[in-house]
Amino acid sequence: MPDRSIISDAADGPDPPSANVSEPTMSAASTEVVAVAATRPPLVRLAERAGGLWTLGVLAGLVVVFGLVAPGFYSQANWLATSQYAVEFMLLALGQTFVIITGGIDLSDGAMLGLSSMAASVLMFHFMGTGNGSTPLVIAGSATAVVVGALVGLINGLIITKVKITPFIVTLGMLGIATGATYLLNGGMEVTILPPQVAALGNTLIGGWIAVPVAITAGLAIVSWLVLSRTQFGLRTYAIGSNPLAARRAGINVDRHLIRVYLISGSLSGVAGLMVMARFASASPLAGANDELNAIAAAVIGGASLFGGRGTILGTVVGTFIISILVTGLILAHVETFWQQVAVGVILIAAVAADQVRMRLQSI
């Protein structure tokens, strides 16, 4: 993640001539900082070094524990189930990470998933009997899913930036709108008759271990990581989340950037809707229900701050797998379903609490 001090310096502009510091003074200041850091308590230094890496320890611990208590946890079948289960949450969480870093939140991405998959499936079902080739129809349906998600995300961004309504209220309202629209598209009924290429997209395996949706999600995760950590767009995303006023003074068009961020979240929700539809070869009005909670949990467990300015794609990926492995591991261990939600809630609260403790220790 970019250094916030660099962002702050860029926002404040260059120092006036009178504020220039000579090289000897800078060296003395650096020596003093090093000396102060060395005198910090060991617990503080450990917290600084650990950062968000503790989530990797949690993930490794879950893998070891469930490998011991759950028969078949290390099997190929369980890996395929876990990885495919993680796809929809990870895609939503990738978009959610961008939004959360800016200091916002998107409560509508689960509903966008459902709306996108339903819109695509209704389109393909309607034109299946018209003599159109299956492949062009699947391409048109896939594009429809992404466009619908992007359009809803664009609307979220425009309302947030132009009408000046908080993201929580806007996306909460959009959650209801998108959910209602999903039911209206097909009268609340599932669409179960789709071109055979849809099922092939969702269930074809690469090398017997990687499903196509998993490969697509991995590719999008890598692209998201590159955008967030290696581009000016990512730097501006962190800057807006750290200090929107300073970002404006630095010349960043905050409103335009936020619109693009919510557009990204909507587009990834559309891709998630397409992947879910492909996996089950059908579209249900219940698809995506409450998925936004798991997406937020994955990003937060991975180190994203709900106050903005902090988060990583790698952390979100780890957070997603923590949730996915926890759920599938508990199923294999024959633990009752409602305990899965309890466990995810406990880990979410523990993640936020650990992050708060780390931040307090670092401020000592």
N, C-alpha and C positions, 0 to 999 in steps of 0.2 A: 504494500500500500504506500502511496506517496507520502512523503514526510510533510506533516501539517505545517511545520515551521516554514517550509519552502512556500507552501500555499499562502500563508499569512504574509510572508515577505513580499510575494508577488502582488498581493492585494493592496498592500500599503504603499507600494511604489518604491523607487530607489531612495536611499538615504540622502539627506541634504549634505552639501559639502562639509558643513561644520560637524556632521556626525561621523565622518570618516575616522576609522580607527587604524592606527599604525600597526605594522606587522608584529613588532615586539609585544604590543598590548594584546593583540589577538592570541599570540602564543601563550602569554601569561594567563589569559582567560581560559584557554583550552586546558592548560595544566590544572587550573583550579577546578574546572568541571570534572576532570578525570579523578582528581583527589576527592571531591565530594562524592562521586559515584562509588569510589572504593570504600568509603566509610559507611555506605548504606548497609542496613542489616542484611544478613544472608537471605532471609525470607523474601525481602524486597527484590534482591538481585535474582533470586530463583524465579519469582513471578514475572520479571521482565524478560528473562530468557525463555521461559515456558510459553508465554504469549498464548496463542490459540492452539498450540500443539497438543494440549491435554486431550482434545477431542480425538486425536489419533489413538491415544492410550485407551480411551473409552471404547472406540471401535474395535481395537485389538482385543480388549478384555471381553467384549461381547462375543467375538468370534471364538475365543478360547472356551468361554463358559458354555455357550450353546453347543460347541463341538463335543463337550463332555456329557452334557445332560440331554441333548436332543439327538436321537438316532437319525442318521441320514443327513445331518446338517451339512456335511462336507461333500455331499453327493452332487453330481451334475444336475439332477432334477431340481434340487433346492437352489443351486446357483442360478439356474434359468428362471425359476419362480421369483427369487429375490431381486434379480436384476431387472426383470420385466415389471415387477411391482414398483420398483424405484423410478421407472421412466417418467410416469406422469407427475410425480412429486418433484423430481429433479428439474424437469422442464419448467414447471411453475416456480420452483425455488430459484432458478437462475434469473428469471425476470424479477422475482421478488427481491433478490439481492440488489439489483440496480436501484429499485425503488426505495428500499430501506436505507441504502447508503445516502440517498439524497434527503433523508429525514421523513420520507413518506411511508405509505403502506397501501397495499392493493388487496382489498377484501373480495374483489370480484373475479379474481383469476380462475377460481374453481368453477364459477358460473359461466365464465367465458369458455372454459373447456367444454362444458356441456352444450352450450349454444353452438359452438363451432362444429363439434362432431355431429350434432343433429342437423344443422344447416347443410353440411356436406353430404350426409347420408340421404336426406330428403331429396336433394338435387340428383344424386346418382340413382336413387330408386325411381324417381319420376321419369328419367330419361332412358332407363334400361330397356324399355320396350319400344323405343322409337327407331331402332336399327343403328344407333350410334355404336361405334366400336368401344369395347370395354376399357382399353388402355387410355384413349383420350378422355373418356368419361371419368376414370379414376384420377387422371391429372387435373381435370376441371374440379372434381370434388375436393382434392387435396388443396388446390389453390383457394377454393372457397373457404375451407376451414381456416387457413392462415389469414385470409383477407378479413373474414368476419371478426376474428380475434384482434387483428390489428386495428380495425375500425372502432371496436368498442374501447380498446386502449387509447386510441386517438381522442375519442370523445371524453374519456376520463381526464386525459391531460389538458384538453381545452377548457373543460369546466373548472378544473383545479387552478389553472393559471389565469384564465380570463375572467371568470366569475368570482375568483378568490374564495372558494369554499375549501375547507380542509380535506385532504385526501381520505381521511377516515369516513367522513360523511358521504363524499362523492362515490367512493367505491362500495360503501355499504348500500347506498341507493342503487347503484348499478348491479350489485349482486341480485337484488330483488327483480330489477328489470330484466336482466339476462335470464334468470331462472324462469320467470313468467313467459318470456319469449320462447324459451326452449320447449315448454309445454304447448304453447300455441302453434308451433310449427307443425306438429303432427298429432295434435289433439291429446297429448299426454301419452301416446303410444310409442313403443319401441319400433325401430326400423331394423328388420332382421334379414331382409333380402337385398344383398349388395353384390357387385361384380366380384368374381372369384379372386381377382388381383388384390383386392383389399385384404382378404385373409392371408394371402401369400406375403404381402408387405409386412403384416404384423407377426407372422409366425415362422418365416423362413430363418434358418440358422446359418451362421457363418462359422464353418469349422466345427459345428456341433455344440459350440459353447456360447456363441454371441448371437442373440436375436437381432434382426435388422433394426428395430426401434432402439435397442440399446446402443448399437453402433451409431445411429443418427444422433442420439442424445449425447453420446460421448463427443462426437464432432462438434455439436453446438456448445457443449461445455468448454471445449478447448477454444473455440472462437470467442466465447464470452470472456474467458480468462484473458485472452490476448487483448480484447477491446478494453477491459477494465484495468489491466495492469500495464499495458504497453502503448496506449494511445492517449492523445490529448482529450478525447471524449471521456476516458476513464478518470483522468486527472481532474477534469471539470466536475465529474460526478462526485468525487470525494470533496472537492472544494465547496460545492453547493451544500453538501451535507454537513460539512464542518462549520461553515459560516456563510450563509446566503448573502448577507450584506457585503462582506468582503469580496465574495465572488462577483457581485454586481460592480463593485468599485474596480475590480481587476479587468473589467470589460467583458465578462461572460454574460451572454444573453440567457439569464436563468430560466425565464418562461419557455423559450424555445427548447432549451435543453431538457426541461422537465417533460414537455410534450413528447420528445423523442424517447425518454426513458419509459413513459407509460405506453408508448407505441411498441417498444421492445417487449415489455411485459405482456401486452395483448397478443403480439405475434407469437411469442413462445407458448402462450396459452392455447392459441390456435393449433400450433404444432402438437401440443400435448393432446388436444381433442382428436386430432388425426391419428396419433399413435394409439390412443385408447380404442378408438373405433376400429382400427386395423387389427389390434390384438384380439378383440372379441368378435370381429366381423359383424358388428351391429352397433346401433346407437341407442342409448337409453336416456330418457329425460332426467334420470337420477345420476348420470355420469358427472363427476366433478363435485358432487355435493360434499361440502366441508373439506375439500382438498386444500383450500386456501389456508386452513389452519395448519396442516402438515407442512405446507410450503413455507409458511412463516416460521414454524418451529425449526425446520431444517436450516434456514438461513441464520436464525438466532443461535441455535446450537452450534453452528459453524463459526460463530464469532461476530456476526453482523450486529451492530448496535441500533436499537430502535430509536435512538436519539440522532442517528445519522452520522456520516463521516467515517464509518469503519465497517469493514466486511471484505471477504474474499470469495472468489469462485471456488477455490480449493476447499475452503472451510465449509461452503454450502454443499459441495459434493460429499464431504465426510459426514456432515449432518444428515443428509438424505440417507446415506447408507446406514447410519446409526439407527434411524427410525425404521428403515426397511428390514434390517437384520433383526431388530428387536421384535417386530411384528411377526415375521416368518419364523424366527426362533421360538417364540412363545407358542405359535401354532404347532410346531413340531414337538414341543415339550408338553403338548396337551394342556396348556393353560387356558382357562376360559377367556372368551373373546373380550369381555369388558375390561379385563386386566391389561390388555394391550393399550387401551386409551389411558389408563391410570399410569402405566409405565412411561409412555411418551410424555405425559404431563409432568411427571416427576423429573425426568431428564431435562425437559425444557426449563423448569424452575431452577434446577440445579445448575444448568448452563448459565443462566442469567445471573444467579447468585455468585457463581465462581468468577464471572466476568467483573461483577461489581467489586468483589473483594480484591481482584487483581488490580483494578484501576485505583482503588483506595491505597493499596500498598505502593503502587508506583508514584502516588502523589506525596508520599512521605519524604 
